């Protein structure tokens, strides 16, 4: 170091002294000087002098170390490459010298522990090749293990021991780190002792030992990893057993220490299980593949292999090595058995967190490893390996069987834990019980698949039979059902899928599946009792999930596959008895159990094959189900159509499926008859038996409710005193009752009639339409009365005006009417449009609910479908002459009425333009209305059609500026439909497509009549602005598809030179819109609710 550097060092010393002084002015000046000094070239030489000099104060050394770190990390240009290498060497010497001093040992350990973390961290920018080279060099460095072993031996320095444990944990994360961490047996034993003896180091010691196990697994089956694993296994059983015993002993006095010991034990078991499974998989898969020289044993054989001298050519040493290898494998299996047994013991711990933590190692390593073993052994058949394969298979299957037994015991409900577990609703179970069952069921499925579904099902059926016998032997059926319930719960996890697979295979497999199904049905029959609702609920869940069990096997020719008539009769009797029991549960006063029964009926009838069998062989049961539904009053709350349905809706949808199946069966039976005869037979079979009962009952209830509403409105003084008179509770209940029953009728109309039952469907619509028509006529008066009541209440309670008001009682009535209109429009579009538009139009000026838009959309869609040109044979008998002219005039009048209704609807919902719940239905209505434009080319509708087109264009522009997913998708659908319809109109008029000047300011062409290219250009501009602006990023591809369709429909494909190449079009569009949007890719798109 020259004279200049020595002077600079003196200046730095004085600046550091001033920086840590008390004079504020001197401190500011020193800070400015030191900042400038750090940026000077060659500063690292002066900093090293400060760092290494014996005369430097701790403040000066700290400044020098911090400045060097900043220069190396943030300002690397200060340190040139060649001096930088010298600096690295000097720093390394400093670290080595510091390691000899006890007071610096902890700092050195912390620095060394940070090296692997920096290499493995993705936050540190590093080239992949450089990262791989750095991690490999660190993993091969034995100095880390030597330093850690030295520090772990310093019993008088607990802080150094903790730092050494952190070093071992950090270094163990490196790949192939076992050679560097090959600690001595004494040190490994001391680490295990620290788990039990030192509360402050228990967790760190357990995590460090887990890292050593991880190094054994990550390194592979090498001599170093095997030697390290054997050293670890020497202390595993003693440490884990001691931790569990001590945790149980101090559970009451010191629960925190008990939980610490439990977590430490689970950490060791999890890591040991992963390491053992990795080594065993390598051995077993190697044996299955015919490999005899898996290097489990460290000895001369490995060195001979490296020298090219294969030990397979030597006689006695080879036999001796095989014996040693088999002994080592047996020890590995024994250790794995201890790990599995300890985890299964912890699986029964009363603390849910401990039980789930004990289950995690099975899911992460043990189950996948056992499955891999069994798969590799089953997939190979090498000569001379059958004995070893059988032994490995037997051991793996024993572990899986123990796991299945432990999971069954864990998922069994404990007797007397509370009333919640005794109900039929699984949601009433305590949260921890539901969590254990959820996690345990997933593990049970995986274990059953690895063990074999057939073997698992057979074992579960035997356990269920034993549990059922024990339960039935008790005098009190309300007790002792927990084991049977758990077996049925486990059967539900594996049996339904197993039955489906076996029946598809046919033959003997199908016969075995049928036998298992009959056994399961008998168990369900025994469990379906009201005295044990939870047991019955689980049995109903199992029954509903295996409709194949109720199906009869078809008689097949052949000696070995023929099913006797006696077996078929026995199966039919079992099914009939079971169906009668389920029907009885539907009538039980327990609401939750009866809902479970309705759920099972719905799931069973959803299977087409079983529904056909029920209609053919159990028609009386179907009739009883319909009568029971009618006797219980039908729907009591509006149908949801989702997953959480009510009991009545489950029954209604089951009846609809059965009625639809009855129609189809009647049509198939009359395939040789005329079309009219088929309809008549279907009408007699369907309406009179199932659908007719439901429709008549719902219609009668709805008619009674409408009559009550009508009487309430025409009561004396009701019309003169709307402001003073409130709707009575009876009128509110009647409105909701009528709406609910009308929604039920709509469900039947949509789901109970197949396409071949058109005549019966039209008759059912005619019967139901009268009640809906009267209800629609009453709606304006009811809404006026309700609005006046709300205004009066808002004046009296202005301080509560900000609170959310309950939905109006007329809303349910409106929903029911709209659903009936939508169902009727699908079957009889033109008659429905004629009668419904006159009733909907007064409500569309100020629509109270967006369901009106959905109903109008269904009417418009039905009319569009009815007016489409058809080449079917049915069109051959179309009317001619005066009748055809009258029908044409009638259709034109319907179109004019539809146009008026659409204009009113779009004007009425404009006040809700910012609400996604209104915007999406309005845009979808516009998409259907756009398809009506080709039929609206009438002289009387020219001006209105033009205004409708402009309204639709405005709706597309507004929808393209939304971030709500439903709104964006509806806007794209409207844009495509509008462009295609305008192109069809222009083609029908045979007008040539002339380029129109486009004004980007107004978004319109020069012509008053919308041309295809003019509309397309406006749509393209709107969608491009949306794609590059407000629309979410994931809408880029849907926008590209819509634009390509518009581009093609408007014959503008050559403008970009892409033609019909949609992929090229998308690439160019992506470039045009700026590629991916930055900064918004993490936003969660809205769907279903407000944006």
KEKETOR-592630 format. One line per 3 residues: number of its first residue (from 1); their letters; for each residue y, z, x of C-alpha. Coordinates in steps of 0.02 Angstrom, whole numbers. Each point is the difference from the previous one (the first is absolute). Layout:
KEKETOR-592630
NUM) A) Y:Z:X | ...
This chain:
KEKETOR-592630
1) XXX) 0:0:0 | 167:-52:75 | 164:90:14
4) XXX) 66:-81:-159 | -148:61:-99 | 20:176:69
7) XXX) 181:2:-54 | -46:-61:-172 | -131:138:-13
10) XXX) 134:130:40 | 110:-75:-134 | -143:8:-123
13) XXX) -30:183:42 | 183:44:-32 | -2:-101:-162
16) XXX) -157:90:-61 | 80:168:40 | 156:-49:-98
19) XXX) -104:-67:-143 | -84:169:-22 | 164:95:27
22) XXX) 120:75:-124 | 158:-107:19 | -1:-132:-140
25) XXX) 108:-122:97 | -111:8:153 | -155:-19:-109
28) XXX) 67:-158:-81 | 47:-73:168 | -170:43:73
31) XXX) -89:-78:-148 | 96:-162:20 | -35:-4:187
34) XXX) -187:31:-23 | -14:-135:-132 | 83:-124:116
37) XXX) -108:56:146 | -161:-34:-96 | 50:-182:-18
40) XXX) 32:-30:186 | -122:-104:99 | -108:105:114
43) XXX) 26:157:-102 | -187:34:1 | 8:44:186
46) XXX) 130:134:-31 | -93:65:-153 | -160:16:101
49) XXX) 93:100:132 | 63:119:-133 | -174:14:-75
52) XXX) -93:33:164 | 126:103:95 | -40:185:18
55) XXX) 185:42:-15 | 16:-79:-173 | 28:114:-147
58) XXX) -107:-17:-159 | 149:-80:-88 | 15:-131:136
61) XXX) -187:-36:-2 | 2:-15:-190 | 146:-123:8
64) XXX) -88:-103:134 | -166:-5:-95 | 85:-47:-163
67) XXX) 105:-134:85 | -154:-76:82 | -91:-5:-166
70) XXX) 149:-87:-81 | 11:-124:142 | -185:-41:-11
73) XXX) -8:-15:-189 | 168:-56:-67 | 91:-74:150
76) XXX) -136:-76:106 | 123:-115:89 | 66:154:93
79) XXX) -169:15:87 | -46:-159:93 | -186:-50:8
82) XXX) -30:46:182 | 93:167:-3 | -82:32:-168
85) XXX) -172:-7:78 | 54:122:136 | 73:112:-134
88) XXX) -165:1:-95 | -94:50:158 | 120:142:39
91) XXX) -8:63:-178 | -190:-1:5 | 5:104:161
94) XXX) 117:122:-84 | -119:20:-147 | -147:29:118
97) XXX) 97:129:98 | 55:85:-160 | -181:12:-58
100) XXX) -34:118:144 | 128:121:-66 | -57:102:-150
103) XXX) 170:4:-79 | 3:-191:-1 | -179:-24:-58
106) XXX) 43:4:-184 | 135:-132:23 | -121:-113:94
109) XXX) -129:18:-139 | 127:-46:-131 | 52:-153:99
112) XXX) -180:-56:23 | -37:26:-185 | 147:-112:-43
115) XXX) -68:-147:100 | -144:-48:-117 | 110:31:-151
118) XXX) 129:-121:68 | -132:-132:39 | -79:12:-172
121) XXX) 160:18:-101 | 61:-156:-88 | 177:68:12
124) XXX) -3:-40:186 | 31:-185:27 | -131:-69:119
127) XXX) -90:-164:24 | -179:8:-66 | -73:-45:169
130) XXX) 106:131:85 | -49:129:-131 | -184:-39:23
133) XXX) 15:11:189 | 95:164:-9 | -122:84:-119
136) XXX) -147:-61:104 | 77:69:159 | 36:168:-81
139) XXX) -176:12:-72 | -75:-32:172 | 109:132:85
142) XXX) -103:154:39 | 150:102:55 | 43:43:-180
145) XXX) -167:86:-25 | 16:93:164 | 174:64:-42
148) XXX) -54:48:-175 | -152:92:65 | 109:92:125
151) XXX) 124:51:-134 | -134:55:-123 | -66:118:132
154) XXX) 168:91:11 | -40:141:-120 | 160:93:45
157) XXX) 108:-146:-60 | -29:-31:-187 | 143:-124:-9
160) XXX) -80:-107:135 | -166:7:-91 | 81:-61:-160
163) XXX) 84:-140:96 | -167:-45:79 | -82:-6:-171
166) XXX) 138:-118:-57 | -32:-105:155 | -186:-13:-42
169) XXX) 40:-46:-178 | 124:-134:52 | -112:-72:136
172) XXX) -151:-3:-117 | 88:-126:-111 | -12:-130:138
175) XXX) -142:-125:-13 | -147:36:116 | 77:165:59
178) XXX) -164:93:20 | -12:-22:191 | 174:72:24
181) XXX) -35:149:-113 | -172:46:67 | 42:185:6
184) XXX) -118:129:70 | -117:98:-110 | 94:161:34
187) XXX) 165:-74:-55 | -77:-75:-157 | -75:169:-41
190) XXX) 168:83:25 | 79:-122:-121 | -131:45:-130
193) XXX) 32:185:31 | 185:-28:-29 | -39:-65:-174
196) XXX) -72:169:-48 | 94:123:110 | 179:-60:3
199) XXX) 94:-19:-165 | 145:-81:91 | -109:-132:83
202) XXX) -136:-20:-130 | 71:-156:-82 | 52:-80:165
205) XXX) -171:33:77 | -89:-74:-150 | 109:-156:4
208) XXX) -27:-19:187 | -188:14:-22 | 11:-128:-141
211) XXX) 90:-115:121 | -144:21:124 | -123:-48:-137
214) XXX) 111:-148:-39 | -6:-52:183 | -189:4:-10
217) XXX) 2:-112:-154 | 136:-116:65 | -79:-27:169
220) XXX) -167:-56:-71 | -172:48:60 | 34:19:186
223) XXX) -63:128:125 | 168:90:2 | 13:8:-190
226) XXX) -180:60:-18 | 25:135:131 | 162:59:-81
229) XXX) -81:-2:-172 | -145:107:60 | 121:127:73
232) XXX) 95:8:-163 | -157:18:-105 | -56:150:101
235) XXX) 135:106:-82 | 21:-87:-168 | -121:100:-106
238) XXX) 51:168:69 | 187:-36:-20 | -9:-72:-176
241) XXX) -118:134:-64 | 109:135:75 | 157:-76:-75
244) XXX) -78:-6:-173 | -65:178:12 | 165:68:62
247) XXX) 94:-96:-135 | -110:76:-135 | 22:173:74
250) XXX) 190:-5:7 | 28:-95:-162 | 67:152:-90
253) XXX) 96:86:141 | 73:-154:87 | -14:-158:-107
256) XXX) 113:-98:117 | -117:31:148 | -149:-41:-109
259) XXX) 76:-167:-49 | 41:-36:183 | -180:30:50
262) XXX) -65:-107:-143 | 115:-144:48 | -52:16:181
265) XXX) -184:-3:-48 | 24:-154:-111 | 97:-86:139
268) XXX) -143:28:122 | -132:-54:-125 | 95:-156:-46
271) XXX) 26:-55:180 | -177:46:51 | -72:-94:-149
274) XXX) 98:-157:44 | -56:7:182 | -182:35:-44
277) XXX) -1:-139:-130 | 73:-122:124 | -132:37:130
280) XXX) -142:0:-126 | 58:-164:-75 | 0:-77:173
283) XXX) -175:65:33 | -75:-39:-170 | 79:-172:-14
286) XXX) -52:-35:179 | -180:51:-39 | 3:-105:-158
289) XXX) 57:-148:103 | -139:28:127 | 109:74:138
292) XXX) -96:130:98 | 128:44:135 | 143:86:-90
295) XXX) 72:108:141 | -6:171:-81 | -66:82:157
298) XXX) 99:9:160 | -116:-38:146 | -62:-130:119
301) XXX) -40:-122:-138 | 182:-40:-31 | 35:-24:184
304) XXX) -154:-111:16 | 62:-107:-143 | 168:-19:87
307) XXX) -89:-52:160 | -100:-130:-92 | -162:98:7
310) XXX) -57:10:-180 | -93:160:-36 | -97:-93:-135
313) XXX) -107:-73:138 | -53:171:62 | -145:85:-86
316) XXX) 10:188:6 | 189:20:17 | 20:-107:-154
319) XXX) -116:110:-103 | 85:155:67 | 171:-68:-45
322) XXX) -59:-44:-176 | -63:177:-23 | 165:71:60
325) XXX) 94:-118:-113 | -104:51:-151 | 32:182:43
328) XXX) 186:-33:10 | -3:-93:-166 | -93:145:-80
331) XXX) 133:119:65 | 135:-111:-73 | -87:0:-169
334) XXX) -18:189:8 | 185:21:38 | 45:-121:-139
337) XXX) -109:101:-118 | 97:157:45 | 166:-91:-27
340) XXX) -57:-66:-169 | -68:168:-55 | 161:90:48
343) XXX) 106:-128:-92 | -109:15:-154 | 17:188:8
346) XXX) 189:-16:8 | -8:-124:-144 | -43:147:-114
349) XXX) 150:102:57 | 102:69:-145 | 161:-66:77
352) XXX) 21:-180:-56 | 96:-48:156 | -142:59:112
355) XXX) -131:-89:-106 | 95:-165:4 | 31:18:187
358) XXX) -188:23:24 | -31:-158:-102 | 118:-106:104
361) XXX) -114:-16:154 | -137:-67:-112 | 115:-135:-69
364) XXX) 75:-47:167 | -147:-3:120 | -166:72:-60
367) XXX) -27:-106:-156 | 52:-165:82 | -109:40:150
370) XXX) -153:42:-103 | 24:-155:-105 | 12:-104:158
373) XXX) -159:77:70 | -102:-33:-156 | 69:-177:-12
376) XXX) -40:-43:181 | -175:73:-10 | -37:-86:-166
379) XXX) 65:-166:64 | -115:-9:151 | -187:10:26
382) XXX) -31:3:187 | -179:24:61 | -36:172:68
385) XXX) 152:79:-81 | -71:44:-170 | -31:181:48
388) XXX) 177:27:65 | 76:-93:-146 | -95:106:-124
391) XXX) 54:158:90 | 183:-50:2 | -7:-55:-182
394) XXX) -80:163:-51 | 132:104:88 | 144:-102:-71
397) XXX) -71:8:-175 | -23:187:14 | 183:21:43
400) XXX) 51:-110:-147 | -111:98:-117 | 76:162:61
403) XXX) 173:-71:-28 | -42:-56:-177 | -69:172:-38
406) XXX) 154:84:73 | 115:-113:-101 | -95:38:-159
409) XXX) 17:185:34 | 184:-21:40 | 36:-100:-159
412) XXX) -96:118:-114 | 116:97:-113 | -10:186:23
415) XXX) -48:100:-153 | 133:109:-79 | 150:-67:98
418) XXX) 110:-29:-152 | 6:-87:-167 | 73:-160:72
421) XXX) -162:-59:78 | -94:17:-164 | 99:-134:-93
424) XXX) -56:-179:-12 | 160:-65:80 | -15:-13:189
427) XXX) 188:19:15 | -16:181:-57 | -94:48:158
430) XXX) 101:96:130 | 92:-110:122 | -102:57:149
433) XXX) -164:-34:-90 | 58:-174:-48 | 53:-33:179
436) XXX) -168:56:70 | -93:-108:-126 | 108:-151:37
439) XXX) -24:9:188 | -182:52:-13 | -43:-141:-118
442) XXX) 61:-131:123 | -106:76:138 | -149:11:-117
445) XXX) 12:-185:-41 | 0:-47:184 | -144:117:40
448) XXX) -101:-63:-148 | 28:-181:54 | -57:40:177
451) XXX) -150:99:-61 | -47:-129:-131 | 60:-2:-181
454) XXX) -177:-3:-70 | -55:150:101 | 158:96:-45
457) XXX) -17:-40:-186 | -181:56:-2 | 44:163:87
460) XXX) 146:32:-117 | -108:-34:-153 | -127:128:61
463) XXX) 136:128:33 | 75:-35:-171 | -168:24:-85
466) XXX) -25:167:88 | 177:57:-43 | -22:-54:-180
469) XXX) -162:98:-15 | 81:155:74 | 151:-17:-115
472) XXX) -103:-26:-157 | -107:151:43 | 152:113:-16
475) XXX) 37:83:-165 | 186:-44:11 | 31:-189:15
478) XXX) 183:34:42 | -50:69:170 | -95:-67:148
481) XXX) 45:-183:-31 | 98:-21:161 | -142:-68:107
484) XXX) -50:-129:-129 | 180:-51:-22 | 20:-27:187
487) XXX) -159:-105:8 | 62:-109:-143 | 168:-14:87
490) XXX) -87:-58:159 | -109:-121:-98 | 158:-78:-70
493) XXX) 52:-40:179 | -154:-102:45 | -107:-40:-153
496) XXX) 108:-128:-95 | 19:-114:150 | -182:22:47
499) XXX) -56:-52:-175 | 106:-157:4 | -67:-54:169
502) XXX) -182:34:-44 | 10:-91:-167 | 73:-153:85
505) XXX) -148:-5:119 | -123:-1:-145 | -186:27:12
508) XXX) -63:165:65 | 175:56:50 | 59:-22:-180
511) XXX) -149:98:-63 | 41:142:119 | 181:-4:-54
514) XXX) -52:8:-182 | -110:150:35 | 144:89:87
517) XXX) 115:-46:-143 | -117:73:-130 | -13:160:101
520) XXX) 191:9:11 | 18:-32:-187 | -116:145:-40
523) XXX) 103:113:112 | 159:-57:-87 | -80:31:-169
526) XXX) -42:178:52 | 174:30:70 | 97:-64:-152
529) XXX) 30:167:-84 | 158:78:-66 | -49:170:71
532) XXX) 38:-63:177 | 150:-118:-16 | 19:-31:186
535) XXX) -183:-46:18 | 10:-114:-151 | 159:-81:67
538) XXX) -81:-40:167 | -153:-69:-90 | 113:-111:-106
541) XXX) 86:-64:157 | -169:-43:75 | -58:-82:-161
544) XXX) 157:-105:-17 | -15:-61:178 | -176:-71:-15
547) XXX) -10:-114:-152 | -143:-89:89 | -107:153:-32
550) XXX) 8:-32:-187 | -45:-182:17 | -180:-52:-27
553) XXX) -84:-104:132 | -48:-172:-64 | -184:-37:-13
556) XXX) -52:-106:148 | -162:-95:21 | -116:60:134
559) XXX) -122:141:25 | 111:110:105 | 169:-20:-87
562) XXX) -39:1:-186 | 80:140:-98 | -109:64:-141
565) XXX) 58:12:-178 | -37:186:-1 | 120:28:144
568) XXX) 132:-104:-89 | -21:101:-160 | 11:163:98
571) XXX) 158:-62:85 | 76:-47:-168 | -39:173:-71
574) XXX) 79:87:150 | 155:-107:-15 | 12:30:-189
577) XXX) -16:187:24 | 129:-1:138 | 123:-102:-103
580) XXX) -21:120:-146 | 36:147:115 | 158:-84:65
583) XXX) 54:-36:-178 | -23:183:-41 | 108:50:148
586) XXX) 139:-111:-69 | 7:118:-150 | -1:163:98
589) XXX) 157:108:-14 | 21:3:190 | 137:-131:23
592) XXX) -33:-27:184 | -187:-19:-20 | 20:-120:-147
595) XXX) 122:-103:104 | -128:-9:140 | -126:-63:-127
598) XXX) 123:-133:-59 | 29:-50:181 | -187:-21:26
601) XXX) -16:-105:-158 | 142:-112:58 | -76:-23:172
604) XXX) -170:-41:-73 | 65:-127:-125 | 104:-83:136
607) XXX) -162:-66:73 | -29:-167:-92 | -189:7:13
610) XXX) -11:178:-65 | 126:-37:-139 | -110:-145:-57
613) XXX) -153:112:2 | 91:136:-98 | 55:-124:-134
616) XXX) -175:-73:-14 | -109:157:9 | 118:143:-45
619) XXX) 110:-74:-135 | -11:160:-103 | 70:100:144
622) XXX) 146:-122:14 | 33:20:-186 | -3:189:18
625) XXX) 124:-12:144 | 120:-102:-108 | -18:119:-146
628) XXX) 30:150:114 | 157:-81:70 | 65:-33:-176
631) XXX) -45:174:-63 | 95:82:143 | 161:-90:-46
634) XXX) 2:-140:127 | 134:-2:134 | 106:156:12
637) XXX) 111:-57:143 | 56:-172:58 | -125:-97:106
640) XXX) 45:-9:183 | -122:-130:65 | -8:89:168
643) XXX) -128:119:75 | 48:163:-83 | -43:-49:-178
646) XXX) -20:116:-147 | -167:31:-83 | 47:-106:-150
649) XXX) 55:-147:108 | -162:6:98 | -96:-7:-165
652) XXX) 111:-140:-67 | -23:-110:152 | -188:33:-1
655) XXX) -7:-55:-181 | 101:-156:41 | -124:-45:136
658) XXX) -146:26:-117 | 84:-101:-138 | 37:-142:120
661) XXX) -180:3:60 | -60:-4:-181 | 106:-154:-33
664) XXX) -69:-87:152 | -179:45:-46 | 25:-68:-176
667) XXX) 74:-161:68 | -143:-23:121 | -124:28:-141
670) XXX) 82:-141:-99 | 17:-127:139 | -97:-128:-103
673) XXX) 115:19:-151 | 170:-74:-36 | 160:71:69
676) XXX) 50:67:-171 | -167:86:-20 | 19:84:168
679) XXX) 169:69:-49 | -64:65:-166 | -149:86:78
682) XXX) 111:75:135 | 123:60:-130 | -134:86:-102
685) XXX) -80:79:154 | 158:54:90 | 127:53:-130
688) XXX) -117:88:-120 | -89:98:137 | 120:56:135
691) XXX) 170:-82:14 | 24:0:-188 | -26:188:-12
694) XXX) 128:34:135 | 127:-123:-70 | -15:64:-177
697) XXX) 17:181:54 | 150:-35:112 | 80:-111:-131
700) XXX) -17:132:-133 | 80:133:110 | 141:-117:50
703) XXX) 31:-50:-180 | 8:182:-52 | 126:36:138
706) XXX) 107:-149:-50 | -2:57:-180 | 59:172:54
709) XXX) 141:-78:102 | 52:-108:-145 | 3:148:-117
712) XXX) 104:99:124 | 130:-138:14 | 20:-29:-188
715) XXX) 8:186:-42 | 153:52:-102 | 153:18:111
718) XXX) -81:-68:156 | 100:-162:7 | 165:81:-45
721) XXX) -12:143:124 | -72:-71:160 | 122:99:103
724) XXX) -47:166:-81 | -185:-25:-33 | -123:10:144
727) XXX) -169:-82:5 | -129:125:-56 | -142:49:116
730) XXX) -117:-86:-122 | 93:-165:20 | -3:15:190
733) XXX) -186:36:-4 | -27:-146:-118 | 94:-119:114
736) XXX) -102:52:150 | -162:-6:-100 | 37:-175:-62
739) XXX) 43:-61:174 | -157:75:75 | -113:-77:-132
742) XXX) 84:-169:19 | -31:8:188 | -182:38:-37
745) XXX) -8:-151:-113 | 75:-105:139 | -134:61:120
748) XXX) -137:-50:-123 | 78:-171:-30 | 9:-35:185
751) XXX) -168:71:56 | -124:-8:-144 | 1:-186:-43
754) XXX) -70:-133:117 | 62:-180:-7 | -137:-48:-123
757) XXX) 64:120:-133 | 165:-87:-38 | -19:6:-189
760) XXX) -38:184:-4 | 142:35:122 | 124:-92:-109
763) XXX) -60:99:-151 | 19:163:96 | 175:-49:53
766) XXX) 46:-40:-179 | -61:172:-56 | 95:91:137
769) XXX) 158:-105:-7 | 58:68:-167 | 19:178:65
772) XXX) 86:-57:159 | 118:-109:-101 | 55:145:-109
775) XXX) 22:110:153 | 110:-131:83 | 105:-10:-157
778) XXX) 25:188:2 | 45:9:184 | 187:-46:-14
781) XXX) 29:137:-129 | -99:127:99 | 93:-43:160
784) XXX) 169:10:-86 | -44:171:-66 | -61:55:171
787) XXX) 156:-63:89 | 112:96:-120 | -101:157:28
790) XXX) 15:-20:188 | 187:-28:-10 | 21:156:-104
793) XXX) -106:101:121 | 98:-65:150 | 162:56:-80
796) XXX) -69:174:-32 | -79:16:172 | 113:-94:120
799) XXX) -40:122:140 | -182:-57:-8 | 37:-186:-10
802) XXX) -51:-25:182 | -177:63:-33 | -138:-127:-28
805) XXX) -34:-19:-186 | -178:-17:-65 | -54:-175:-54
808) XXX) 51:-42:-178 | -133:19:-132 | 22:-183:-54
811) XXX) -50:-61:173 | -185:26:-33 | 14:-94:-164
814) XXX) 87:-143:88 | -133:-6:136 | -139:-8:-129
817) XXX) 85:-141:-94 | 32:-99:159 | -179:17:58
820) XXX) -64:-63:-167 | 120:-147:10 | -61:-39:176
823) XXX) -182:9:-52 | 30:-108:-152 | 99:-128:99
826) XXX) -148:-31:114 | -117:-41:-145 | 116:-81:-129
829) XXX) 159:-51:92 | 90:-108:-128 | -28:109:-154
832) XXX) 45:154:101 | 158:-82:65 | 53:-48:-175
835) XXX) -16:175:-70 | 40:104:154 | 160:-83:59
838) XXX) 92:42:-161 | -44:183:29 | 32:6:188
841) XXX) 166:-93:0 | 104:144:-76 | -65:114:137
844) XXX) 29:-120:145 | 190:6:-9 | -8:178:67
847) XXX) -181:28:53 | -44:185:4 | -148:-25:117
850) XXX) -61:-137:117 | -163:-11:-96 | 93:-118:-117
853) XXX) 18:-121:145 | -186:12:34 | -41:-33:-183
856) XXX) 117:-149:-4 | -79:-63:160 | -172:5:-81
859) XXX) 67:-97:-151 | 80:-132:111 | -156:-15:108
862) XXX) -107:-24:-155 | 114:-136:-66 | 3:-88:169
865) XXX) -190:2:8 | -16:-61:-179 | 117:-148:28
868) XXX) -81:-60:160 | -77:-175:-18 | -188:9:-5
871) XXX) -140:-125:16 | -134:112:-73 | -111:-60:-144
874) XXX) 85:123:-115 | 159:-102:8 | -89:-150:-76
877) XXX) 15:70:-175 | 188:29:7 | 95:-31:-163
880) XXX) 92:-163:-28 | 136:-62:-114 | 101:123:-102
883) XXX) -102:149:57 | 32:-42:183 | 185:-23:-34
886) XXX) 9:168:-88 | -88:87:144 | 117:-84:123
889) XXX) 151:62:-96 | -77:172:-5 | -26:-1:188
892) XXX) 179:-56:29 | 64:141:-107 | -106:124:98
895) XXX) 73:-69:162 | 178:20:-65 | -36:177:-54
898) XXX) -76:37:169 | 152:-71:88 | 115:110:-102
901) XXX) -106:152:35 | -2:-37:187 | 189:-17:6
904) XXX) 20:165:-89 | -127:84:112 | 82:-54:163
907) XXX) 170:50:-65 | -63:168:-62 | -88:49:161
910) XXX) 147:-52:111 | 66:179:-12 | -160:58:88
913) XXX) 11:-128:141 | -3:134:136 | -154:88:-70
916) XXX) -164:-66:75 | -97:57:-153 | 103:-125:-101
919) XXX) 30:-133:132 | -182:-38:35 | -50:-24:-185
922) XXX) 157:-104:-29 | -41:-114:147 | -181:-19:-56
925) XXX) 62:-43:-174 | 112:-129:81 | -148:-74:93
928) XXX) -92:-27:-164 | 159:-63:-84 | 23:-127:139
931) XXX) -169:-76:-42 | 66:-23:-177 | 142:-114:56
934) XXX) -103:-163:-12 | -30:37:-185 | 184:42:-30
937) XXX) 61:-178:25 | 66:-9:-178 | 171:-63:-56
940) XXX) 36:164:-87 | -45:102:154 | 89:-97:138
943) XXX) 148:117:24 | -105:157:-17 | -129:-69:120
946) XXX) 137:-31:129 | 66:178:-20 | -177:68:14
949) XXX) -24:-95:162 | 161:71:72 | -53:176:-53
952) XXX) -166:-22:88 | 88:-61:158 | 112:153:-5
955) XXX) -152:112:-21 | -81:-78:154 | 155:29:104
958) XXX) 10:181:-53 | -186:31:25 | 4:-78:174
961) XXX) 124:135:54 | -116:144:-44 | -107:104:118
964) XXX) -120:49:-138 | -167:-86:21 | -37:-31:-185
967) XXX) 173:-75:-25 | -16:-113:152 | -171:-65:-52
970) XXX) 60:-31:-179 | 152:-93:66 | -111:-114:104
973) XXX) -111:-35:-151 | 152:-43:-104 | 71:-114:134
976) XXX) -161:-100:16 | -24:-14:-188 | 179:-55:-28
979) XXX) -2:-135:133 | -167:-69:-57 | 53:-3:-183
982) XXX) 163:-92:39 | -98:-126:103 | -119:-27:-146
985) XXX) 147:-25:-119 | 77:-128:115 | -163:-94:22
988) XXX) -27:-4:-187 | 171:-78:-22 | -44:-127:137
991) XXX) 167:28:83 | 10:-40:187 | 38:146:112
994) XXX) 172:-30:74 | 72:111:135 | 131:112:-75
997) XXX) 147:72:92 | -23:186:19 | 144:120:0
1000) XXX) -49:152:102 | 142:98:-77 | -49:-22:-182
1003) XXX) -184:-37:27 | 4:-145:-125 | -13:-188:5
1006) XXX) 123:-121:-82 | -108:-41:-150 | 1:104:-160
1009) XXX) -185:-33:-24 | -105:96:127 | -88:-119:118
1012) XXX) -154:47:99 | 85:-16:168 | 152:99:-60
1015) XXX) -105:143:-66 | -111:-5:153 | 149:9:118
1018) XXX) 69:152:-91 | -170:84:1 | -24:-40:185
1021) XXX) 169:74:42 | -35:158:-100 | -170:28:80
1024) XXX) 63:-36:175 | 140:125:-21 | -125:126:-66
1027) XXX) -126:-30:140 | 135:18:133 | 87:142:-89
1030) XXX) -53:132:-124 | -185:-40:-26 | -123:108:97
1033) XXX) -80:-77:155 | -174:-10:-75 | 66:-124:-131
1036) XXX) 27:-135:132 | -167:-85:-30 | 10:5:-191
1039) XXX) 176:-72:13 | -66:-137:113 | -137:-43:-126
1042) XXX) 125:-6:-143 | 123:-106:99 | -135:-121:51
1045) XXX) -51:-22:-182 | 181:-28:-51 | 25:-118:145
1048) XXX) -152:-102:-52 | 43:0:-186 | 177:-62:37
1051) XXX) -65:-134:121 | 103:73:141 | -142:25:123
1054) XXX) 59:-133:122 | 166:87:31 | -82:117:124
1057) XXX) -130:-126:54 | -142:113:-55 | -68:-95:-151
1060) XXX) -153:92:-67 | -25:102:158 | 29:175:-70
1063) XXX) -31:87:167 | 134:-101:86 | 116:32:-145
1066) XXX) -26:188:16 | 34:-4:187 | 162:-95:-24
1069) XXX) 52:115:-141 | -33:151:109 | 110:-71:137
1072) XXX) 135:-42:-127 | 1:179:-68 | 9:78:172
1075) XXX) -183:46:21 | -52:177:-33 | 133:118:-62
1078) XXX) 42:135:125 | 24:180:-47 | -79:-5:-173
1081) XXX) -185:-19:37 | -28:186:-28 | 76:3:-174
1084) XXX) -124:40:-137 | 14:-132:-137 | 21:62:-176
1087) XXX) -125:-47:-133 | -15:62:-177 | 151:116:7
1090) XX) 182:-23:37 | 51:-79:163
